[in-house]
């Protein structure tokens, strides 16, 4: 896999929640550490995502923000 994004983190699909248009995908990247992504339903189907399958979280952003109260 070659990609221009610098942040590609390997993980295991832990949960898939399909909706009518989008699908929520949860990847576990370390024990107890999860990242959730919302992708199109079509993309999830094309990638043949399934629980237990290895996948990558790819983060491409010019801004990453953190806030607290």
C-alpha positions in Angstrom: 0.0 0.0 0.0 1.3 3.4 -0.9 -0.4 6.6 0.3 0.5 10.2 0.7 -0.9 10.5 4.2 1.8 10.2 6.9 -0.4 8.7 9.6 -1.4 5.2 8.7 -2.0 3.0 11.8 -2.6 -0.7 11.5 -5.4 -2.2 13.6 -8.1 -4.9 13.8 -11.7 -4.2 13.0 -13.5 -4.5 16.3 -17.0 -3.4 15.4 -19.0 -2.4 12.3 -22.3 -0.5 12.5 -23.9 -0.2 9.0 -26.4 2.6 8.4 -28.5 3.4 5.4 -25.8 5.6 3.9 -22.8 5.5 6.2 -21.0 2.8 8.2 -19.3 3.3 11.5 -16.1 1.3 11.8 -14.2 0.8 15.0 -10.5 -0.3 14.8 -8.6 -1.4 17.8 -5.0 -0.2 17.3 -3.6 -1.5 20.6 -5.2 -3.3 23.6 -8.0 -1.0 24.8 -7.2 1.7 22.3 -9.8 2.3 19.5 -10.3 4.7 16.7 -13.7 5.2 15.1 -14.3 6.2 11.5 -17.4 7.0 9.5 -17.2 5.9 5.9 -19.8 5.4 3.2 -21.7 2.1 3.2 -20.4 1.5 -0.3 -16.8 1.9 0.8 -17.3 -0.5 3.7 -18.7 -3.1 1.3 -16.0 -2.6 -1.3 -13.3 -3.0 1.3 -15.0 -6.2 2.5 -14.7 -5.1 6.1 -15.4 -7.7 8.7 -14.8 -8.0 12.5 -11.4 -9.4 13.1 -10.0 -8.3 9.7 -6.8 -6.2 9.7 -7.1 -2.7 8.3 -5.5 0.7 8.5 -6.7 4.0 10.0 -5.4 6.7 7.7 -5.4 10.2 9.1 -4.9 13.1 6.7 -5.5 16.5 8.2 -3.8 19.8 8.4 -5.4 20.5 11.7 -5.7 18.2 14.7 -7.4 19.9 17.7 -7.9 19.0 21.4 -10.2 20.8 23.7 -11.2 20.5 27.4 -13.4 22.4 29.8 
